[in-house]
């Protein structure tokens, strides 16, 4: 399915899950529509895990970055700018 979101076309996929019947009855009674809640929860979880992945990548790069001095970084930037 393709949804028009402002000016952007967003392709959608369907995700389904089973929940206890009692929970569904309570949701109906309280007029809770699960789609927005589930979408937000999934977006939050994806964002959280992407941050965890980035933290691991940074931790892996840290030993290499510690070997670079401030003077070496400044010199490299200056050389790059001067070469333009």
Backbone torsions as a table, in degrees:
resi	resn	phi	psi	omega
1	UNK	NA	142.1	177.4
2	UNK	-116.1	128.1	-178.1
3	UNK	-114.0	133.8	176.5
4	UNK	-84.2	115.2	-178.1
5	UNK	-115.0	91.2	-173.7
6	UNK	68.0	-115.5	178.7
7	UNK	-101.5	-4.0	-173.2
8	UNK	-102.7	135.6	172.9
9	UNK	-88.0	125.8	-177.5
10	UNK	-116.8	120.3	175.9
11	UNK	-80.3	140.0	-177.8
12	UNK	-118.3	153.1	173.4
13	UNK	-126.4	151.4	-179.7
14	UNK	-96.7	133.8	175.9
15	UNK	-123.0	134.2	179.0
16	UNK	-126.7	157.4	178.3
17	UNK	-149.5	155.9	176.4
18	UNK	-98.9	138.7	176.9
19	UNK	-130.1	159.1	178.1
20	UNK	-61.1	142.7	-178.6
21	UNK	-57.5	-37.9	-179.6
22	UNK	-62.1	-39.6	177.6
23	UNK	-64.9	-43.2	178.6
24	UNK	-61.1	-40.7	178.5
25	UNK	-62.8	-42.1	178.0
26	UNK	-64.5	-41.0	178.3
27	UNK	-61.3	-43.3	178.2
28	UNK	-62.5	-44.5	-178.8
29	UNK	-62.1	-37.8	-179.1
30	UNK	-89.5	2.9	179.4
31	UNK	56.0	44.0	178.1
32	UNK	-91.8	124.9	175.0
33	UNK	-96.3	115.3	-172.4
34	UNK	-71.9	-20.8	-171.2
35	UNK	-59.0	-47.4	-179.3
36	UNK	-66.5	-40.4	-178.9
37	UNK	-65.4	-45.5	-179.5
38	UNK	-67.0	-41.7	178.6
39	UNK	-58.7	-46.4	-179.4
40	UNK	-63.7	-44.3	-180.0
41	UNK	-62.2	-41.2	179.1
42	UNK	-68.3	-41.4	176.9
43	UNK	-60.7	-43.3	179.5
44	UNK	-63.4	-41.5	-179.4
45	UNK	-66.7	-41.9	178.1
46	UNK	-61.9	-45.9	179.8
47	UNK	-60.1	-43.5	-179.7
48	UNK	-61.3	-44.0	-178.6
49	UNK	-72.1	-33.1	175.5
50	UNK	-64.7	-38.9	176.8
51	UNK	-63.5	-42.3	177.7
52	UNK	-60.2	-42.6	178.3
53	UNK	-61.8	-43.9	179.7
54	UNK	-63.2	-40.0	178.0
55	UNK	-61.9	-39.7	178.1
56	UNK	-65.7	-42.1	178.8
57	UNK	-63.1	-41.4	178.3
58	UNK	-63.2	-43.0	179.2
59	UNK	-61.7	-36.5	178.3
60	UNK	-70.5	-31.8	179.9
61	UNK	-81.7	-21.5	-173.5
62	UNK	-53.2	-45.2	179.6
63	UNK	-59.1	-38.2	179.5
64	UNK	-70.5	-40.1	-178.8
65	UNK	-67.4	-31.6	179.6
66	UNK	-66.2	-22.3	-179.0
67	UNK	-78.6	-16.0	-178.1
68	UNK	-90.3	122.0	179.3
69	UNK	-82.6	161.9	177.7
70	UNK	-61.9	-41.6	179.8
71	UNK	-62.1	-39.9	178.9
72	UNK	-66.0	-39.7	178.6
73	UNK	-65.5	-45.3	179.3
74	UNK	-62.0	-43.7	179.8
75	UNK	-61.9	-43.3	179.5
76	UNK	-63.0	-43.2	178.9
77	UNK	-63.8	-44.4	179.8
78	UNK	-61.2	-44.8	179.8
79	UNK	-62.0	-40.8	179.8
80	UNK	-64.1	-45.0	-179.2
81	UNK	-65.7	-40.6	-178.7
82	UNK	-68.9	-25.5	-177.8
83	UNK	-78.6	-7.1	-178.5
84	UNK	-86.7	NA	NA
